[in-house]
């Protein structure tokens, strides 16, 4: 598990008092029953409406938050919720701002819970409709993560305790094509077929991805309902995937998570503090069709089913040889601790490689430093099936994720107990400023 400074930050000095920032539940009778969608998409007529929703409008969450952000693209800091319960004890009242050069939820300290929502655009959703959809999403994001709730949220009380909720948006190739086909990156396409895949449409593809993460299920559930409600005119649900890791406070901050096989999962992950992190993860906009994506990233989603019943039958030495690491600390089986570099030259008493040639860690390893990915996995357990939701970020999946997965697909001892059943690739949009619309660069 990796983290950045937002995991340990505190509220800004001398913040605006909570009582001055709380927002009451909207009363639609004051605007003649005008719907929230009409307000946001501009179909409501009247100077009053236009002024209220302008970039400098005093009623927007962006305006409420303005005094809590430093100039430019500030690193997210933990702030009090703008909801009516924001000043009550507990981490539920913690809020992470959504504005910046990159979207929140990518390098943010991983949350205890996550939900991935994929949608397919309706045939009639054209360029203009996509712009309206993104405008609605922007308001939802700002309202939900702040704790204030979006405009006309029917249950603003459920948004009041965001628990560090982040909402991250990605788009598929079809959505980009409907706006401007010349802006589709070459990598924004289904991954090449891997021989051991058993993919199902229930967990594959999609034109729009919404990633919800928080330390409590309540804000995720409420946010998901808002997303489904507000996207209903533009898209239909394609699939969703819920996941979890250790609950907040259950272990030391920064500790690498464990998957349901008991393995330490996420060792040697690039850190946002690394000198080459930007080169690995953030798109710089210099490649053809990628100018609008500067500050964004490429997400690869893989749903991996685990055969836990047969895995349980393997003895401990067999499990550790399968991975090439010890189960207790995640250290290489050749010795050291979790951060010790793998010694692939070491031999055992018989003169054979101490780390088997088919061990997962050996097959995933690359001598090319540019062939690395930023992993952000979570576990899933649906009662009759359990596994790993493997998610990674990079500049170009063809040059980073695909070579790694090809080696694993060809010869990896772990394949005996795991099966990839879902797959998707999305372009995660760049971050956005207060007053802007997420994804606005796609229309420039």
N, C-alpha and C positions, 0 to 999 in steps of 0.2 A: 504494500500500500504506500502510495506517495501522497504528499500534501504540500500545499503552498502556504503562504503567509495568512491567507484568509481563515485557516483553521484555528489560529491562535490569536487573532486580532480581537480588539474590544471596540465597544461603541465609541464614536468620535467624541472628542472633548467638548463639553458644554453643548450637548445635543438639544434640539428643540424639545421642550417638555412633551411627554406622551399625550397629556390632555389637550395640547394644542394641535396634535397631529392626527388624532383619531378621526375617522370618517364614519358618519352614521349610515345606516342602511338606506339606499336610495329610495326616494318617493317618486314614482313615475307619475303620480297625479299632478305634480308641479310642472310637468312638461306636456300635459295633455295626454298622457299614456304613451308617449313616443317610445318605441322599443329601443333597447340598447344597440341592437344591430343597426337600426335606422340612424341612430346618432353617429355610430362609428363609420359607417359606409358612406355617409354624406347624403343619404336619401331623405333625411329630415330637412325641412326648409325653414329658414329663419336666421337672422343675424345672431340672435341669442345663442342658438345651438352652435353655430360656427365659432363664436368667440369662446364658448365654454370648452370646446374640444381643440382649440388651437394649440400650437406648440408651447405657448406661454400661458395657457389657461390655468387659472388658479385652482380649478377643481380636479385636475388630473393628478394621478399618483406621482408622475414625473415631477410636477411642480412641488408637491408635498416633500419629495425627497431631495430637492435641489440643494438645500442647505446641509445635507448630510454627505454630499460627495465633494471631493476635492476637484480642482480644475482638471479637465481632460479626462483620460481614461484611468480612473483610479482603481487600484487593487481592491477587490471586495473586502469589506470589513463587517464584522458582526454588528448589526444594529437592532434596536428594539422594534418589535412588530408595531405597525400602525393600527392594528386592530384594537378593539375596545378592551381586550384582555392582555394587551402587549406588555403591560408593566407587572403582571403577576409572576410569581416565582416559577422557575423551571425553564428548560431549554426550549420549550414550545414557543416561547416569545422571541426567540432569536430569528433574525431575518438577514438574508444575504442579498445585497443589491444585484440587479440583473444587468446593469450597464457596464460597458468596458470595451476594450479592443477585441476581446474574445468572449464568447458566451460563457456564462456561469454553468457549472456542472461538468466541465471537461477536466480541468485541473483542480477544481474545488475538492476539499477534503471529502473522500467518499462517504456517503450517507448510509444509514442502516437499511434503508428500503429504496427500491427503485421500481419503476414501471415504464415499459416501452410500449408506445401506442403507434401503430402504423395505419395509414389511411390511403385509400385509392381515390383520386379525383373523379368527380362525376364528369360525364362527357361534355356537359354544357359549361363546365368551369373553365373559362378562358382567361386571357391575360388580365383583363380588368377585374374579373372575379378573384383571381389569385391575389391581386393587390389589396382588394377589400378583405380577403381572408387573413392576410398577413397583418393588416391594420387591426383586426379584431384580436388576433393572437397577441399582438404587442400589448394591447390593453389588458388582456387576460394575464399575461406574464407579469407585467408591472403590478397589477392589483393583487394577484395571488401570492407572489413571493414577498411582497411588502406586508402582508397581513391585513391590508385595508379591504381587500376584495375588489374585483373588477366592478365597473359600472353595472348597476342593476343586478348584481349577484343576488339570487333569491335566498341564499343562505350565507350571508357575510360572516355569521358567527363561526362557521366552519373554516373560514379563511384566517381567522384572527390569531391562530397559533401555528405559524408556518413551519416551525421546527427546521430552519435552514433549508426550506424548499428551494430547489432550482428547477427551472424548466428550460430545456435545450431543444432547439428546432433544427431538423435536417430535411433536405429535399432530395427526391429521386430524379432520374433523368427525364421522366415524362413531364413532371412539373416544370423543369427548366425549359424543355422543348416548347411548351405552350407559351412561354414568355419570350424566349429567343433561342432557337435551335443552335445558333452559333456559339452559345455560351455553355454547352454541355461538355465538361471535361472528358477526356478519353477514358479515364478510369471509372467514371460514373456509369457503371453497367454491372450486370450480374457477374459474380466471380466465375472463373473457368470451372468446369466440372472436375471434381475430385472423385476417384474411383470408389472410395469407401463411403461417400455421402449417401444418405437416405433422406433427402430433402422433401418436405411436404409444403404445400401452399399455405397451410395454416400458420407457418412461421417463416415465410419468405417474401421478399419483394416489398413493394409499397412506393407510393409517390410522395408521402409526407411522413416524417417521424417526429414524435414528441417524446422526449425523455423527461420523466418526472423523478426526482430524487429528494428524499427528506429523511429526517431521523424519526419520523412518526408516520404511521399509515394514514392517519386522518387527513392531513393536507393533501396527500397524494390522491386519496379517494375523491376528495372534493374537487381537486384540480382536474382529474380525469373526467368527472361528470361535466364540468364546465367546458372542457375541450370537445367532448362528444356533442354537447348541446350547441356550441357555437360553430362547429364545423359541419353540422348536419346539412346545411344548404350547399356546401361546396364539395364534400367528400364522404365516402362511406368507410367504416372501419374494416381493416384488412386482417390484422392480428394484434394481439397484445401479449406481453410477457412480464410477469411479476417476478421480482427477485429480492434477495436479502443477504446481508452479512451480519456479523456480530452486532448486537444492539449497542447503542451509544453507552459508554461507560463500562461495558463488559470486559474490556481489555485496555491495555495501555495505548494512548494515541500513537499513530504511526506504525502500529504492528501490522505485519503482512497478514492478510486474511487467509483462512483455510477453506478449502472446498469440501464437499461432502464425502470425498474419499479420504479425508483427513490430512491431505497434503497442504503444505504451505504454498499458496498460489499467488504469484505476482512478484517473485524474487527478481532482482536485477532489472527492475522497471526503470526506464528513464525518468529523471526528475525535472520538474519545471525550472529548477535552479541550475541544471547542466548547461554548459556553454553551447552545446549543439542541439538542445531541445527544440528550439524554433525550427531548425533545419529538418528535424524529424517529423514534427507534428503540425506546425502552422503553415498554411499555404501562403506563399509570398506573392502570388498573382502574376508571375512572369511567364508561366506556361500558357499555351494557346487555350483560350476559352476560360481561363481561371482568374482574369483580372478582377471580376466582381466578387471572388471568393477570398480575397486577401484578408488574412486574419481568421479564416475558417479552417476546417480540417476535414479529412475523409474518415468516415466511420465504417467499420466492418462489424456486422452483427452475426454471431454464430450461436445457435442453440445446440448444446451438446448433451445428449442423454447419457447417463452413467448406468452401467450394469452393476449396481451395488451388491446384489445378491451373490454374484459370482466373484466379485472383487473381495468380498468378505471371506472367501474360501482360500485366498492367497496368504501365505505366511508373511511375516514382517520382512524378512530379508528379500523375499520375492517382490514385495511392494516397493521397497527402497531401490532395488535394482531396476525396476520398471521405470522409475523416474530418474534415478541417479543421485538422489538426495535422501537424507534421513527424514523420517516422519516426524520426529520430535522437534527438531530445530530448523529443518530445511537446509542444513549444511550439506555440502557435497559428501558422498559416501567415502571419499578419500580423506576426509578430515577438515577441521576448521569450523567456521560458523556460517550462518546464512549468507553473509557478504563475501565469503572466501571464493576467489575465482575457481572455476571448474578446472581440474587437472586431467585432461583427456589423454595425457601421455603416461599416467600412472599405471603400473601393472600389479596384478595380484600375485599370490604365491605360486600360481601355475604359469606365470608369465603372460597371462591374458589381460586385456584391458580391464582395469579395475571398475571403470564405468562402462557397462556393456555397450557395444556398438549400436544396439537398437534402443538404448535408453532414451526416454523422452527429452531429457535435457541435452543430450548429445545431438539428437536429430534437429532440435529447435535452434541449436547454436549456429551462429554464422561468424565468419572471420571478417565480414564486410560491416564496418560500423554504421553504414547508412541503411543496412537491412535490419533495422530495429523498429519496434512499434511501442506505443504507449498503451498498456493494458488497463482495463477498468472492468473487471469481471465481477459477477455476483452469482450466488447460488439460487436454484429454484427447487421447490419440492411441492408437487401437486398430489401427494398421497400415493398414487399408483406409479408415479414416475418422478425421478429427481435427476438433477444434473447441474450444469454450469451454463450461465449466459455469458459467453465470451464476447467482449466488446473491446475493440482497440481503435486508436486514432493514429493517423499518419498523413503524410502529404500525398502519397500515391500507393494505393494497395497493390498495384501490379508489381512495384519494385520493393515493397516491404512485406506485406502480409503474405502474398501469393507464394514467393519463393520458400518461405518458412513452412507454409501449409503443404506445399508440394513434397517437401522432404518428410514431413510427418505422415502424409498420406501414403507415401511409398514404403516406409519402413519405420514404424514406431511401435514398440512393445505395448504402449498404452492403448493402442487401437483395439485390443482384445476386449476392452471394457468401456469404450466410449464410442458413440455414434453421433455424427453431425446431422441434425434433423431440420435445421432452419438456417437461412442465410440471406443477407441483404447488405447493400452498400448505399450509403447516403452521404451527400455533401452537407456537412454541418455549417450553417450560416455564420458569417462573421458576427462579432459583437455589434451592439448598437448604442448610440448615445441617447440621453434623455431628450425627448422631443422628436426622435427619429422613429422610423418603422423598421422592425427587423426584416432583413432581406431586401431593403430598399435598393441596394447596389445592383441587384439583378435586373432592375428596370432602367438603369442608367445607360 
